[in-house]
């Protein structure tokens, strides 16, 4: 049964993304790719059909985008000059999933000076059988 994460856990997860990126930088990598695709946790915050929260992380587009923006800001604050990529499903291939228009709107909202450095675009979602058969394929674009 789905339930909303308590705010304290949301804050903990946001910080964990930044901490993980910092470990990658210290290990000598050139960058990190933040995944918000294929039905994963971050994609669930973005999807209005899945995200039924009634707090600042749910409801309208800006609120649903808040989790992703806060993760990116936490990563950037901890790693500074480090490549940050963002992976999104252009379409989840599901009638209740993120579609091309919504994915484009999300990317536009993140394409700011302190945002991400590149976008990695895939298709499908693990949240449904119809969407999961498209994971790892290039059809649907």
Secondary structure, DSSP 4 states (H G I P E B T S, - for coil): ---PPPHHHHHHHHHHHHHHHHHHHHTT-SEEEEEE-BT-HHHHHH-TTT----STTSSSHHHHHHHHHHHHHHHHHHHSS-EEEEEEEEE-SSTTS--HHHHHHHHHHH-STTS-SEEEEEE-BTTSHHHHTTTT--TT-
